[in-house]
Amino acid sequence: MSEVDQNKNEVLENRRKRALFRCTHRGMKEMDILLGGYAEAHLPLMNETELSALEEFLTLHDQDLFAWLMGSKPVPSEHDTKLFRDILAYYKDA
């Protein structure tokens, strides 16, 4: 493995660690559990594009995310992404 590839892998791994922390320290215990469980299962295999989508997803407010995940509010079309549907499927299949 070249030094460039090694550095790229380290950067990606650091992003994964930060994302896991952000998923498990949301401020709302329910979201810590929901996003943390999904992240623990999926982050190790996420590529850069998927990780970027998760990082963007994490900028959304807990109350909105929780309402959408629980189905108590409709998901706005701009947030009804593959990632959002993957998180829903992860818990429906569990």
N, CA, C and O atoms as a GROMACS GRO file, in nm:
protein
  376
    1MET      N    1   0.085  -0.117   0.000
    1MET     CA    2   0.000   0.000   0.000
    1MET      C    3   0.090   0.124   0.000
    1MET      O    4   0.185   0.133   0.077
    2SER      N    5   0.058   0.216  -0.086
    2SER     CA    6   0.139   0.338  -0.095
    2SER      C    7   0.109   0.431   0.022
    2SER      O    8   0.008   0.416   0.091
    3GLU      N    9   0.197   0.525   0.044
    3GLU     CA   10   0.180   0.621   0.153
    3GLU      C   11   0.055   0.705   0.132
    3GLU      O   12  -0.015   0.739   0.228
    4VAL      N   13   0.025   0.739   0.007
    4VAL     CA   14  -0.095   0.818  -0.023
    4VAL      C   15  -0.220   0.739   0.014
    4VAL      O   16  -0.312   0.793   0.075
    5ASP      N   17  -0.223   0.611  -0.023
    5ASP     CA   18  -0.338   0.527   0.011
    5ASP      C   19  -0.351   0.512   0.162
    5ASP      O   20  -0.462   0.513   0.216
    6GLN      N   21  -0.239   0.497   0.229
    6GLN     CA   22  -0.239   0.483   0.373
    6GLN      C   23  -0.293   0.609   0.440
    6GLN      O   24  -0.373   0.600   0.534
    7ASN      N   25  -0.250   0.725   0.394
    7ASN     CA   26  -0.300   0.852   0.449
    7ASN      C   27  -0.449   0.868   0.424
    7ASN      O   28  -0.523   0.913   0.511
    8LYS      N   29  -0.492   0.830   0.304
    8LYS     CA   30  -0.635   0.839   0.270
    8LYS      C   31  -0.717   0.749   0.361
    8LYS      O   32  -0.825   0.788   0.406
    9ASN      N   33  -0.667   0.628   0.388
    9ASN     CA   34  -0.737   0.536   0.477
    9ASN      C   35  -0.742   0.589   0.620
    9ASN      O   36  -0.843   0.573   0.689
   10GLU      N   37  -0.635   0.654   0.664
   10GLU     CA   38  -0.634   0.712   0.798
   10GLU      C   39  -0.735   0.826   0.810
   10GLU      O   40  -0.806   0.837   0.910
   11VAL      N   41  -0.742   0.909   0.708
   11VAL     CA   42  -0.838   1.020   0.708
   11VAL      C   43  -0.980   0.964   0.712
   11VAL      O   44  -1.063   1.013   0.788
   12LEU      N   45  -1.008   0.863   0.631
   12LEU     CA   46  -1.140   0.802   0.627
   12LEU      C   47  -1.174   0.738   0.762
   12LEU      O   48  -1.286   0.749   0.810
   13GLU      N   49  -1.078   0.672   0.822
   13GLU     CA   50  -1.100   0.608   0.952
   13GLU      C   51  -1.127   0.714   1.060
   13GLU      O   52  -1.213   0.693   1.146
   14ASN      N   53  -1.056   0.825   1.056
   14ASN     CA   54  -1.082   0.933   1.152
   14ASN      C   55  -1.220   0.992   1.133
   14ASN      O   56  -1.288   1.024   1.231
   15ARG      N   57  -1.264   1.007   1.009
   15ARG     CA   58  -1.400   1.056   0.981
   15ARG      C   59  -1.503   0.958   1.036
   15ARG      O   60  -1.605   0.999   1.092
   16ARG      N   61  -1.477   0.828   1.020
   16ARG     CA   62  -1.569   0.726   1.073
   16ARG      C   63  -1.580   0.737   1.225
   16ARG      O   64  -1.689   0.728   1.281
   17LYS      N   65  -1.467   0.755   1.292
   17LYS     CA   66  -1.467   0.767   1.438
   17LYS      C   67  -1.545   0.889   1.483
   17LYS      O   68  -1.623   0.883   1.578
   18ARG      N   69  -1.524   1.002   1.414
   18ARG     CA   70  -1.598   1.124   1.449
   18ARG      C   71  -1.748   1.105   1.426
   18ARG      O   72  -1.831   1.148   1.506
   19ALA      N   73  -1.782   1.040   1.315
   19ALA     CA   74  -1.924   1.017   1.284
   19ALA      C   75  -1.988   0.926   1.389
   19ALA      O   76  -2.101   0.950   1.430
   20LEU      N   77  -1.917   0.823   1.432
   20LEU     CA   78  -1.970   0.734   1.536
   20LEU      C   79  -1.994   0.811   1.664
   20LEU      O   80  -2.098   0.794   1.729
   21PHE      N   81  -1.899   0.895   1.702
   21PHE     CA   82  -1.917   0.977   1.821
   21PHE      C   83  -2.040   1.065   1.807
   21PHE      O   84  -2.122   1.074   1.899
   22ARG      N   85  -2.054   1.130   1.693
   22ARG     CA   86  -2.168   1.220   1.671
   22ARG      C   87  -2.300   1.142   1.670
   22ARG      O   88  -2.403   1.195   1.712
   23CYS      N   89  -2.298   1.018   1.624
   23CYS     CA   90  -2.420   0.936   1.622
   23CYS      C   91  -2.461   0.892   1.763
   23CYS      O   92  -2.579   0.872   1.790
   24THR      N   93  -2.364   0.875   1.850
   24THR     CA   94  -2.393   0.824   1.984
   24THR      C   95  -2.398   0.933   2.091
   24THR      O   96  -2.422   0.904   2.208
   25HIS      N   97  -2.376   1.057   2.052
   25HIS     CA   98  -2.381   1.169   2.146
   25HIS      C   99  -2.466   1.282   2.086
   25HIS      O  100  -2.417   1.394   2.066
   26ARG      N  101  -2.590   1.252   2.058
   26ARG     CA  102  -2.678   1.345   1.990
   26ARG      C  103  -2.739   1.448   2.085
   26ARG      O  104  -2.766   1.560   2.045
   27GLY      N  105  -2.760   1.411   2.209
   27GLY     CA  106  -2.829   1.499   2.302
   27GLY      C  107  -2.968   1.448   2.333
   27GLY      O  108  -3.032   1.493   2.428
   28MET      N  109  -3.015   1.355   2.254
   28MET     CA  110  -3.145   1.293   2.275
   28MET      C  111  -3.119   1.142   2.280
   28MET      O  112  -3.079   1.083   2.180
   29LYS      N  113  -3.141   1.081   2.395
   29LYS     CA  114  -3.103   0.941   2.417
   29LYS      C  115  -3.160   0.848   2.309
   29LYS      O  116  -3.093   0.756   2.264
   30GLU      N  117  -3.283   0.872   2.269
   30GLU     CA  118  -3.345   0.787   2.167
   30GLU      C  119  -3.266   0.792   2.036
   30GLU      O  120  -3.249   0.690   1.969
   31MET      N  121  -3.219   0.911   2.001
   31MET     CA  122  -3.142   0.924   1.877
   31MET      C  123  -3.002   0.865   1.894
   31MET      O  124  -2.946   0.812   1.798
   32ASP      N  125  -2.945   0.874   2.014
   32ASP     CA  126  -2.816   0.809   2.040
   32ASP      C  127  -2.828   0.660   2.011
   32ASP      O  128  -2.740   0.600   1.948
   33ILE      N  129  -2.937   0.601   2.056
   33ILE     CA  130  -2.959   0.457   2.038
   33ILE      C  131  -2.985   0.424   1.891
   33ILE      O  132  -2.924   0.333   1.836
   34LEU      N  133  -3.075   0.499   1.829
   34LEU     CA  134  -3.109   0.470   1.689
   34LEU      C  135  -2.992   0.490   1.595
   34LEU      O  136  -2.956   0.399   1.520
   35LEU      N  137  -2.933   0.609   1.598
   35LEU     CA  138  -2.824   0.636   1.506
   35LEU      C  139  -2.697   0.561   1.545
   35LEU      O  140  -2.621   0.518   1.458
   36GLY      N  141  -2.674   0.546   1.675
   36GLY     CA  142  -2.556   0.474   1.720
   36GLY      C  143  -2.557   0.328   1.677
   36GLY      O  144  -2.455   0.274   1.634
   37GLY      N  145  -2.671   0.264   1.690
   37GLY     CA  146  -2.682   0.124   1.649
   37GLY      C  147  -2.657   0.106   1.500
   37GLY      O  148  -2.586   0.016   1.458
   38TYR      N  149  -2.719   0.194   1.423
   38TYR     CA  150  -2.699   0.188   1.278
   38TYR      C  151  -2.553   0.214   1.243
   38TYR      O  152  -2.494   0.142   1.162
   39ALA      N  153  -2.495   0.316   1.304
   39ALA     CA  154  -2.357   0.353   1.272
   39ALA      C  155  -2.259   0.242   1.309
   39ALA      O  156  -2.167   0.212   1.232
   40GLU      N  157  -2.277   0.182   1.424
   40GLU     CA  158  -2.187   0.074   1.465
   40GLU      C  159  -2.189  -0.041   1.365
   40GLU      O  160  -2.087  -0.104   1.339
   41ALA      N  161  -2.306  -0.068   1.310
   41ALA     CA  162  -2.320  -0.178   1.215
   41ALA      C  163  -2.270  -0.143   1.075
   41ALA      O  164  -2.221  -0.230   1.003
   42HIS      N  165  -2.281  -0.016   1.034
   42HIS     CA  166  -2.255   0.020   0.895
   42HIS      C  167  -2.131   0.105   0.868
   42HIS      O  168  -2.075   0.100   0.758
   43LEU      N  169  -2.087   0.183   0.966
   43LEU     CA  170  -1.973   0.272   0.943
   43LEU      C  171  -1.847   0.202   0.894
   43LEU      O  172  -1.780   0.255   0.805
   44PRO      N  173  -1.812   0.086   0.947
   44PRO     CA  174  -1.686   0.024   0.902
   44PRO      C  175  -1.681  -0.004   0.751
   44PRO      O  176  -1.573  -0.013   0.694
   45LEU      N  177  -1.796  -0.019   0.689
   45LEU     CA  178  -1.800  -0.051   0.546
   45LEU      C  179  -1.835   0.067   0.458
   45LEU      O  180  -1.838   0.054   0.335
   46MET      N  181  -1.861   0.183   0.518
   46MET     CA  182  -1.901   0.299   0.439
   46MET      C  183  -1.784   0.355   0.359
   46MET      O  184  -1.672   0.366   0.409
   47ASN      N  185  -1.813   0.388   0.234
   47ASN     CA  186  -1.712   0.455   0.152
   47ASN      C  187  -1.722   0.606   0.174
   47ASN      O  188  -1.805   0.652   0.254
   48GLU      N  189  -1.640   0.683   0.106
   48GLU     CA  190  -1.637   0.828   0.126
   48GLU      C  191  -1.771   0.895   0.096
   48GLU      O  192  -1.814   0.983   0.170
   49THR      N  193  -1.836   0.853  -0.010
   49THR     CA  194  -1.964   0.912  -0.050
   49THR      C  195  -2.071   0.884   0.056
   49THR      O  196  -2.145   0.974   0.095
   50GLU      N  197  -2.078   0.760   0.101
   50GLU     CA  198  -2.177   0.723   0.203
   50GLU      C  199  -2.148   0.795   0.334
   50GLU      O  200  -2.240   0.839   0.403
   51LEU      N  201  -2.022   0.805   0.368
   51LEU     CA  202  -1.983   0.875   0.491
   51LEU      C  203  -2.019   1.022   0.483
   51LEU      O  204  -2.064   1.081   0.582
   52SER      N  205  -1.999   1.083   0.369
   52SER     CA  206  -2.036   1.224   0.350
   52SER      C  207  -2.187   1.242   0.367
   52SER      O  208  -2.232   1.340   0.426
   53ALA      N  209  -2.264   1.148   0.314
   53ALA     CA  210  -2.411   1.154   0.330
   53ALA      C  211  -2.449   1.145   0.477
   53ALA      O  212  -2.538   1.216   0.523
   54LEU      N  213  -2.382   1.057   0.552
   54LEU     CA  214  -2.410   1.045   0.695
   54LEU      C  215  -2.372   1.173   0.768
   54LEU      O  216  -2.447   1.221   0.853
   55GLU      N  217  -2.257   1.229   0.736
   55GLU     CA  218  -2.214   1.353   0.801
   55GLU      C  219  -2.314   1.466   0.776
   55GLU      O  220  -2.343   1.544   0.865
   56GLU      N  221  -2.366   1.473   0.655
   56GLU     CA  222  -2.468   1.575   0.625
   56GLU      C  223  -2.597   1.546   0.702
   56GLU      O  224  -2.660   1.637   0.754
   57PHE      N  225  -2.636   1.420   0.708
   57PHE     CA  226  -2.755   1.377   0.781
   57PHE      C  227  -2.746   1.418   0.928
   57PHE      O  228  -2.846   1.455   0.988
   58LEU      N  229  -2.627   1.410   0.984
   58LEU     CA  230  -2.607   1.441   1.125
   58LEU      C  231  -2.623   1.589   1.157
   58LEU      O  232  -2.625   1.627   1.274
   59THR      N  233  -2.633   1.673   1.056
   59THR     CA  234  -2.654   1.816   1.081
   59THR      C  235  -2.802   1.847   1.107
   59THR      O  236  -2.836   1.958   1.148
   60LEU      N  237  -2.890   1.749   1.083
   60LEU     CA  238  -3.033   1.770   1.103
   60LEU      C  239  -3.068   1.762   1.251
   60LEU      O  240  -2.995   1.701   1.329
   61HIS      N  241  -3.178   1.824   1.289
   61HIS     CA  242  -3.221   1.830   1.429
   61HIS      C  243  -3.279   1.696   1.476
   61HIS      O  244  -3.352   1.630   1.403
   62ASP      N  245  -3.245   1.660   1.598
   62ASP     CA  246  -3.292   1.535   1.655
   62ASP      C  247  -3.443   1.521   1.654
   62ASP      O  248  -3.497   1.415   1.621
   63GLN      N  249  -3.512   1.628   1.691
   63GLN     CA  250  -3.657   1.620   1.699
   63GLN      C  251  -3.718   1.587   1.563
   63GLN      O  252  -3.813   1.509   1.555
   64ASP      N  253  -3.666   1.647   1.458
   64ASP     CA  254  -3.714   1.618   1.324
   64ASP      C  255  -3.682   1.474   1.285
   64ASP      O  256  -3.769   1.400   1.239
   65LEU      N  257  -3.558   1.435   1.303
   65LEU     CA  258  -3.516   1.298   1.268
   65LEU      C  259  -3.599   1.194   1.342
   65LEU      O  260  -3.644   1.097   1.282
   66PHE      N  261  -3.618   1.215   1.470
   66PHE     CA  262  -3.694   1.119   1.549
   66PHE      C  263  -3.838   1.109   1.500
   66PHE      O  264  -3.892   1.000   1.486
   67ALA      N  265  -3.899   1.224   1.473
   67ALA     CA  266  -4.038   1.223   1.423
   67ALA      C  267  -4.047   1.152   1.288
   67ALA      O  268  -4.142   1.077   1.264
   68TRP      N  269  -3.951   1.174   1.202
   68TRP     CA  270  -3.952   1.108   1.071
   68TRP      C  271  -3.929   0.958   1.085
   68TRP      O  272  -3.996   0.878   1.020
   69LEU      N  273  -3.833   0.920   1.170
   69LEU     CA  274  -3.803   0.778   1.189
   69LEU      C  275  -3.920   0.703   1.254
   69LEU      O  276  -3.944   0.586   1.223
   70MET      N  277  -3.991   0.770   1.342
   70MET     CA  278  -4.105   0.707   1.410
   70MET      C  279  -4.232   0.712   1.325
   70MET      O  280  -4.331   0.645   1.356
   71GLY      N  281  -4.228   0.792   1.219
   71GLY     CA  282  -4.344   0.803   1.131
   71GLY      C  283  -4.451   0.898   1.180
   71GLY      O  284  -4.562   0.899   1.128
   72SER      N  285  -4.418   0.979   1.282
   72SER     CA  286  -4.518   1.073   1.334
   72SER      C  287  -4.527   1.201   1.252
   72SER      O  288  -4.623   1.277   1.266
   73LYS      N  289  -4.429   1.224   1.166
   73LYS     CA  290  -4.431   1.337   1.073
   73LYS      C  291  -4.382   1.287   0.939
   73LYS      O  292  -4.295   1.199   0.933
   74PRO      N  293  -4.436   1.341   0.831
   74PRO     CA  294  -4.386   1.299   0.699
   74PRO      C  295  -4.244   1.349   0.675
   74PRO      O  296  -4.205   1.457   0.720
   75VAL      N  297  -4.167   1.268   0.605
   75VAL     CA  298  -4.029   1.302   0.573
   75VAL      C  299  -4.029   1.397   0.454
   75VAL      O  300  -4.083   1.362   0.348
   76PRO      N  301  -3.971   1.516   0.468
   76PRO     CA  302  -3.961   1.605   0.352
   76PRO      C  303  -3.883   1.536   0.240
   76PRO      O  304  -3.787   1.464   0.266
   77SER      N  305  -3.923   1.560   0.118
   77SER     CA  306  -3.863   1.490   0.004
   77SER      C  307  -3.711   1.509  -0.002
   77SER      O  308  -3.640   1.417  -0.042
   78GLU      N  309  -3.660   1.626   0.037
   78GLU     CA  310  -3.516   1.648   0.030
   78GLU      C  311  -3.439   1.566   0.133
   78GLU      O  312  -3.317   1.551   0.122
   79HIS      N  313  -3.509   1.512   0.233
   79HIS     CA  314  -3.443   1.429   0.335
   79HIS      C  315  -3.478   1.281   0.323
   79HIS      O  316  -3.427   1.198   0.399
   80ASP      N  317  -3.564   1.249   0.228
   80ASP     CA  318  -3.601   1.109   0.204
   80ASP      C  319  -3.496   1.046   0.112
   80ASP      O  320  -3.522   1.017  -0.005
   81THR      N  321  -3.378   1.026   0.168
   81THR     CA  322  -3.262   0.981   0.092
   81THR      C  323  -3.241   0.831   0.108
   81THR      O  324  -3.309   0.765   0.186
   82LYS      N  325  -3.147   0.779   0.032
   82LYS     CA  326  -3.110   0.638   0.045
   82LYS      C  327  -3.065   0.609   0.188
   82LYS      O  328  -3.102   0.506   0.244
   83LEU      N  329  -2.987   0.696   0.246
   83LEU     CA  330  -2.940   0.677   0.383
   83LEU      C  331  -3.057   0.670   0.479
   83LEU      O  332  -3.061   0.580   0.564
   84PHE      N  333  -3.150   0.761   0.468
   84PHE     CA  334  -3.266   0.761   0.557
   84PHE      C  335  -3.343   0.630   0.542
   84PHE      O  336  -3.381   0.569   0.642
   85ARG      N  337  -3.365   0.586   0.420
   85ARG     CA  338  -3.437   0.460   0.396
   85ARG      C  339  -3.357   0.340   0.447
   85ARG      O  340  -3.416   0.243   0.494
   86ASP      N  341  -3.225   0.346   0.438
   86ASP     CA  342  -3.140   0.239   0.491
   86ASP      C  343  -3.151   0.229   0.643
   86ASP      O  344  -3.156   0.120   0.699
   87ILE      N  345  -3.156   0.344   0.709
   87ILE     CA  346  -3.170   0.345   0.856
   87ILE      C  347  -3.306   0.286   0.894
   87ILE      O  348  -3.314   0.205   0.986
   88LEU      N  349  -3.410   0.326   0.825
   88LEU     CA  350  -3.543   0.269   0.851
   88LEU      C  351  -3.542   0.118   0.831
   88LEU      O  352  -3.594   0.044   0.914
   89ALA      N  353  -3.485   0.074   0.721
   89ALA     CA  354  -3.482  -0.070   0.690
   89ALA      C  355  -3.401  -0.147   0.794
   89ALA      O  356  -3.436  -0.260   0.828
   90TYR      N  357  -3.295  -0.088   0.843
   90TYR     CA  358  -3.212  -0.154   0.943
   90TYR      C  359  -3.296  -0.190   1.067
   90TYR      O  360  -3.280  -0.298   1.123
   91TYR      N  361  -3.382  -0.100   1.107
   91TYR     CA  362  -3.463  -0.127   1.227
   91TYR      C  363  -3.588  -0.208   1.196
   91TYR      O  364  -3.639  -0.278   1.284
   92LYS      N  365  -3.639  -0.200   1.077
   92LYS     CA  366  -3.754  -0.283   1.040
   92LYS      C  367  -3.712  -0.429   1.029
   92LYS      O  368  -3.790  -0.519   1.059
   93ASP      N  369  -3.589  -0.453   0.985
   93ASP     CA  370  -3.539  -0.588   0.967
   93ASP      C  371  -3.485  -0.648   1.097
   93ASP      O  372  -3.463  -0.769   1.106
   94ALA      N  373  -3.464  -0.562   1.197
   94ALA     CA  374  -3.404  -0.608   1.324
   94ALA      C  375  -3.504  -0.684   1.409
   94ALA      O  376  -3.469  -0.730   1.518
   0.00000   0.00000   0.00000
